[in-house]
Amino acid sequence: MKKNTLKKAGIITVSIIGTLAVAGSVYMGKLVTDSVLYQNKDIDTTYNTMKQLETWGYDFEAFTSKYQGTEISAVAEDGNEVPATYFDTESTKCVVLVHGAGGDRYSTAPLAEQYLERGFDVIVHDQRGCGSNPDKKVTFGINESLDVRALVKYARETGNCDEVIVHGQSMGGQTTAVYASNVTPGTVEAADAVICDSPVPGMEYMIRDVIGDGEEGANSAFTSYLVDTSKIYMKAVYGISYGEGDTIKAVKNDKLPTLVFVSEQDTVCLPEKVEEVYDSIASENKQIAYVNSKHIEGVLDDPEGYMESVVTFLDAQGL
């Protein structure tokens, strides 16, 4: 009798511990997932952009005095309304610029200026979770790529542009890479070429780096536990898979002409990881360019040299 009682007590204890472990994992999964998807909650990304431009020493007031854009919007296939600004030079060539994490559309102003000076129309927009984009979730290019598709289509059908390029920086480079890997060349939503400046190598890569606080802790058992619980929760609740945001794997489906910029002094997206993105690109028409700069600062340090690489690449595509 006593043995049976002890056995039942043991089963109950194990059940309680198991329930608590599952509940704890669900809680941690939710915590990490919400921190990832809503990373810009209560953050003024427009303020972040202005502070970044100031740190770079970029004269944003001079840019807005010289170039006046028109507010536009395009509707993505999932119904998201994409807020953007169209700078019309009356060209038949248009570039869609895609900004990085934590900022808004105007963080690409230094890049926009270079294209505008060369006679391109330019579209800048707020990525999801940033600026005035109504979708507050950041999905590392997965859903953001749908917005890019909509803007490319807008440039062709409403902007009357025959040639469209997509150029992204950092997480915007990742969005651009994911976008290029999910469109069919020759369709209205497919750009004629894409450019990825220091693209984020993957969703999990960046999350591990942040949680692990650098390379040493990125692959620790605790970091792996947090990432794994988040993977399960994010897929179950939001239908979002980490794998779809793996840039290195995604670009194995990229068939568009693609230029990748590597920032040699980059400590955010390490040069060897960006090179791995490039090596994985399936397109037979791809180029790589190196700038001796910090993360996405090549266009600031040497705008002429940076844009020479861009123009050389586009000329090779007949653009």
C-alpha positions in Angstrom: 0.0 0.0 0.0 2.8 2.3 1.0 4.7 1.6 -2.2 1.6 2.4 -4.3 1.2 5.7 -2.5 4.8 6.6 -3.1 4.5 5.7 -6.7 1.4 7.9 -7.2 3.2 10.7 -5.4 6.1 10.3 -7.7 3.9 10.4 -10.8 2.1 13.5 -9.6 5.5 15.2 -8.8 6.9 14.4 -12.3 3.6 15.6 -13.9 3.8 18.9 -12.0 7.4 19.4 -12.9 6.7 18.5 -16.5 3.7 20.9 -16.6 5.8 23.7 -15.1 8.6 23.0 -17.6 6.2 23.2 -20.5 4.5 26.3 -19.1 7.9 27.9 -18.6 9.0 27.1 -22.1 5.8 28.6 -23.6 6.3 31.7 -21.5 10.0 32.0 -22.6 9.0 31.4 -26.2 6.4 34.2 -26.0 8.9 36.5 -24.3 11.6 36.0 -27.0 9.1 36.1 -29.9 7.5 39.3 -28.7 10.9 40.9 -28.2 11.8 39.9 -31.8 8.6 40.8 -33.6 7.9 43.9 -31.6 11.5 45.1 -31.2 10.5 48.7 -32.0 7.6 48.9 -29.6 7.7 52.3 -27.8 10.7 53.3 -30.0 10.6 56.4 -32.2 12.3 55.1 -35.3 12.1 58.5 -37.0 14.0 60.0 -34.1 16.5 57.2 -34.4 17.0 58.0 -38.1 17.6 61.7 -37.4 20.2 60.8 -34.7 21.9 58.4 -37.0 22.1 60.9 -39.8 23.5 63.5 -37.3 26.1 61.0 -36.1 27.1 60.4 -39.7 27.4 64.2 -40.2 24.8 64.0 -43.0 23.0 67.3 -43.8 19.4 66.0 -44.0 18.0 69.6 -44.1 20.0 70.2 -47.3 18.6 67.0 -48.8 14.9 67.9 -48.1 15.5 71.5 -49.4 16.8 70.1 -52.7 14.5 67.2 -53.1 10.8 67.2 -52.5 9.0 63.9 -52.7 5.3 63.0 -52.9 3.6 60.7 -50.3 2.3 57.5 -51.9 1.1 54.1 -50.7 0.9 50.7 -52.2 -1.0 47.7 -51.0 0.9 44.4 -50.4 -0.7 41.1 -51.2 -1.5 40.4 -47.5 -3.4 43.7 -47.4 -0.7 45.8 -45.7 -0.7 49.4 -46.9 2.9 50.5 -47.5 3.7 54.2 -46.7 6.3 55.6 -49.0 7.7 58.8 -50.6 8.2 59.0 -54.3 11.0 61.3 -55.7 10.1 61.9 -59.3 12.8 63.0 -61.7 10.7 62.0 -64.7 13.0 59.1 -65.4 12.0 55.7 -66.7 14.4 54.2 -64.2 13.4 53.8 -60.5 15.2 52.5 -57.5 13.3 51.2 -54.4 15.4 51.8 -51.3 15.0 49.5 -48.3 16.3 50.8 -44.9 17.7 48.8 -42.0 16.5 48.0 -38.5 15.4 50.6 -36.0 15.1 53.5 -38.5 12.7 54.7 -41.1 12.6 55.6 -44.8 14.8 58.6 -44.5 17.8 56.7 -43.1 18.4 55.9 -46.8 18.7 59.6 -47.6 22.5 59.5 -48.3 21.9 56.7 -50.8 18.7 58.3 -52.3 20.7 61.5 -52.9 23.3 59.6 -55.0 20.6 58.0 -57.2 18.7 61.3 -57.6 21.9 63.1 -58.7 22.2 60.4 -61.4 18.7 60.9 -62.7 16.9 58.0 -61.1 13.4 58.1 -59.7 13.6 57.0 -56.0 11.0 55.4 -53.7 11.8 55.3 -50.0 9.4 53.5 -47.6 9.0 52.5 -44.0 9.6 48.8 -43.4 7.2 46.9 -41.1 7.7 47.8 -37.5 9.1 51.2 -38.4 7.9 54.7 -39.1 4.3 54.9 -40.1 4.0 51.3 -41.5 0.7 50.0 -39.9 2.2 46.5 -39.4 4.2 46.7 -36.2 5.9 43.3 -36.5 9.5 43.0 -37.7 9.9 39.7 -39.5 13.5 40.0 -40.9 12.4 40.4 -44.5 9.7 37.6 -44.5 6.6 39.9 -44.6 8.6 43.0 -45.5 9.5 41.5 -48.9 5.7 41.7 -49.7 5.9 45.4 -49.3 8.8 45.6 -51.7 6.9 43.6 -54.3 4.0 46.0 -54.1 6.4 49.0 -54.5 8.1 47.5 -57.5 4.7 47.0 -59.1 3.8 50.5 -58.2 6.9 51.9 -59.9 6.1 50.0 -63.1 2.4 50.6 -63.3 1.9 54.0 -61.7 5.4 55.5 -62.0 5.6 54.3 -65.6 9.2 53.1 -65.0 10.5 50.6 -67.5 13.5 49.6 -65.3 13.3 49.0 -61.6 16.1 48.3 -59.1 15.8 47.4 -55.4 18.6 48.5 -53.1 18.6 47.5 -49.4 21.0 48.2 -46.5 21.6 45.9 -43.5 18.2 44.4 -42.6 16.9 46.1 -45.7 19.6 44.2 -47.6 18.1 41.0 -46.0 14.6 42.1 -47.1 15.9 42.7 -50.6 17.6 39.2 -50.7 14.4 37.5 -49.4 12.4 39.5 -51.9 14.7 38.5 -54.8 14.4 34.9 -53.9 10.6 34.9 -54.0 9.8 36.6 -57.3 9.9 35.3 -60.9 12.1 37.2 -63.3 10.2 39.1 -65.9 7.0 39.5 -63.9 5.6 42.9 -63.0 6.7 42.5 -59.3 10.2 41.4 -60.1 13.0 44.0 -60.2 15.4 44.1 -63.1 18.3 43.9 -60.6 18.8 44.0 -56.8 21.6 45.4 -54.6 22.2 44.1 -51.0 24.5 46.3 -48.9 25.8 44.4 -45.9 22.7 42.1 -45.7 21.8 40.5 -42.4 22.9 36.8 -42.9 19.7 35.5 -41.3 17.0 35.9 -38.7 18.4 33.2 -36.3 21.9 34.5 -36.7 21.0 38.0 -35.5 18.8 36.8 -32.7 21.5 34.5 -31.4 24.0 37.3 -31.6 21.7 39.6 -29.6 20.7 37.1 -27.0 24.2 35.7 -26.6 25.6 39.2 -26.4 28.2 38.4 -29.1 29.8 35.4 -30.8 30.8 33.6 -27.6 27.3 33.2 -26.2 25.5 32.9 -29.5 25.6 29.1 -29.5 25.4 28.5 -25.8 22.9 25.9 -24.4 20.8 28.7 -22.9 20.7 30.7 -26.1 19.7 27.6 -28.0 16.9 26.9 -25.6 15.5 30.4 -25.9 15.8 30.3 -29.7 14.2 26.9 -29.9 11.2 27.9 -27.7 10.8 31.0 -29.8 10.8 29.0 -33.1 8.0 26.8 -31.8 5.9 29.7 -30.4 6.4 32.0 -33.4 5.4 29.3 -35.8 2.4 28.2 -33.8 1.0 31.6 -33.0 2.1 33.8 -35.9 2.8 31.3 -38.6 6.3 32.7 -39.1 9.2 30.4 -39.6 12.8 31.3 -38.7 13.9 29.3 -41.8 12.1 31.8 -44.2 14.3 34.5 -42.7 17.6 32.6 -43.3 19.2 34.8 -45.9 22.0 32.4 -46.8 19.4 29.6 -47.6 16.9 31.9 -49.2 19.2 33.3 -51.9 19.6 29.8 -53.3 16.4 30.7 -55.1 17.5 34.2 -56.2 17.5 34.3 -60.0 17.8 38.1 -60.4 21.0 40.0 -61.3 22.4 40.7 -57.8 25.2 42.9 -56.4 26.4 42.4 -52.9 28.4 45.0 -50.9 30.8 43.9 -48.2 31.8 46.4 -45.6 35.3 45.4 -44.6 35.2 47.0 -41.2 31.7 45.7 -40.4 31.2 44.3 -36.9 27.4 44.0 -37.3 27.2 41.8 -40.4 30.6 40.2 -40.5 32.3 40.3 -43.9 32.7 36.5 -44.0 29.0 36.0 -43.3 28.1 38.5 -46.1 30.5 36.7 -48.4 28.6 33.5 -47.5 25.3 35.2 -48.6 27.0 36.0 -51.9 28.4 32.6 -52.4 24.9 31.1 -51.9 23.1 33.2 -54.5 21.8 31.0 -57.3 21.8 33.7 -60.0 24.5 33.3 -62.6 24.5 37.0 -62.9 26.0 38.2 -59.6 28.8 40.5 -58.5 30.5 41.4 -55.2 32.0 44.7 -54.2 34.1 45.6 -51.2 34.2 49.0 -49.4 36.7 49.8 -46.6 34.1 51.1 -44.3 32.0 50.3 -41.2 28.5 48.8 -41.5 26.6 50.3 -44.5 28.8 53.5 -44.4 30.5 52.9 -47.8 28.1 55.4 -49.5 29.1 58.0 -46.9 32.8 57.5 -46.9 33.3 57.3 -50.6 30.1 58.1 -52.5 31.7 58.3 -55.9 33.5 55.0 -55.5 30.5 53.3 -54.1 28.2 54.5 -56.9 30.8 53.6 -59.5 30.4 50.0 -58.4 26.6 50.4 -58.6 26.7 52.0 -62.1 29.2 49.4 -63.4 26.9 46.6 -62.2 23.8 48.2 -63.7 25.5 49.0 -67.0 26.4 45.3 -67.3 22.6 44.6 -67.0 21.8 47.2 -69.7 20.3 49.4 -67.0 
